[in-house]
């Protein structure tokens, strides 16, 4: 079984997120989504989410491409997760291109193109107008 892992906040879930998860799942048999906790988002990413961690987790678990959702609590856990979950492929959006190449010694690293016309940041800006 080929295991794939990806990371994100997945706040205000939209079709760009779904397309990313669909393409990530197509790279293997089992997709693990590591979801940023509220504390990690606030203290490390300086983001306040609209939905709580538990609400975002519930939404992700309802998506057919997602097999397991686990918490992301710090930047450093990626290498540990790759080993602990026996990951074959690490997937991120291409806005992170090159940032996780250090994991190539343990697994394949793939940067998928984002859906250019949609983003959570843009949705929030549009709603504020």
N, C-alpha and C positions, 0 to 999 in steps of 0.2 A: 504494500500500500504506500503510495507516494503522498507525503504530508506537506502541506503548504501553510505558511503563516503570513499574516499581514497585521498591521497596526494602524490605529487611528482613533479619532474622537467620535466620528459619526453622529454629530449633532445635527438636528434638522435634516434627517435622512432624506436623500433625494436620488433621482435616477442616475446621477454620476456615481454615487456610492454603490448602487446596485450593479452598474456596469463594471465597476472595479472588482467587486466581489465575484461576479459571474466570470470575469476573465481570470481572476486568481484561482477560483475553483477548477477552471478548465485546465490548469497546469498540474493538477494532481487528483487524488481521490478523497482527501480529507482536508478541509479548510478550518484552520484555527484563526479567529479574529481576536487580537489583543486590544482591548478597549481601554482607553485612557480613563482613569478614575477622576472624579470631580476634584479631589485634592491635587492630583498630578497636573490636571489642566490649569488649576488656579495658581499653584505655587511655582510650577516649572514652565508651563506654556503661557501663563498670564492670560488665560481664556476663561470666560464664564459661560457655561453651557446653558442652553434653554431647558433641555431635558436632563434629569439626573442620570447618574451612572446606571442605576437599576432600570430606568425607563429606556435608556439607549440600549442596554443589554437585552431587554425584552424585545425591542424592535429587531435587533440583529438576529436573535434566536428564532424569530419567525420567518427569516429568509431561508429559502430552500438550499442555497449555496453554502450556508454556514453550518458547520458541524459542532463547533465548540467556541464559546466566548469566555475569555479569561481577562483579569484586570492587568492594565499597565500602570505600574506604580512609580517607575523611575526610568531614566534614559538608559541605564546600564543593563537592564534585565534582558535585552535582546539576545546576547550571546548565550546566557543561561537558558533562555527559553528554547533556542535552537537545539541545544544539547538535550535538555530535559524532555522535550516533546519529539525528539528524533526527526527534526525537520529536514526535508529534502530541498525545498524551495522557499526562499524568503522574498516576499513581494511588497513593493511600495509604489506609490505614484511617482512619476518621473520628475516631479518638483524636488524630490529627494535624491536625484541622480548622483551617484558616487558616494553618498554619505554613509552607506552601509557596506561598502566593498570589503571592509575588514572581516565580514562574515563569510566571504568566499572560500576561506580555508575549511569551513565546516558545512557549507551548503551552496546551492546555486542562488544567486541574487538577481532578481528581475525587477526592473523599473518599468511599470506600465504607464502608457500615456493617460493623462487625465482627460476627462470630458471637458473640452475647453469652454463651452458656453454656460457652464453651471458650477457654482461653488457655494458653500455655506456662507462665506463672507459676503458674497454678492447678494444672496437672498436676504441676509440681515440688513445690508445697506438699502436694498429695494424696499423692504418693509418699513424702514425708518423714514422714507420719503413720503 
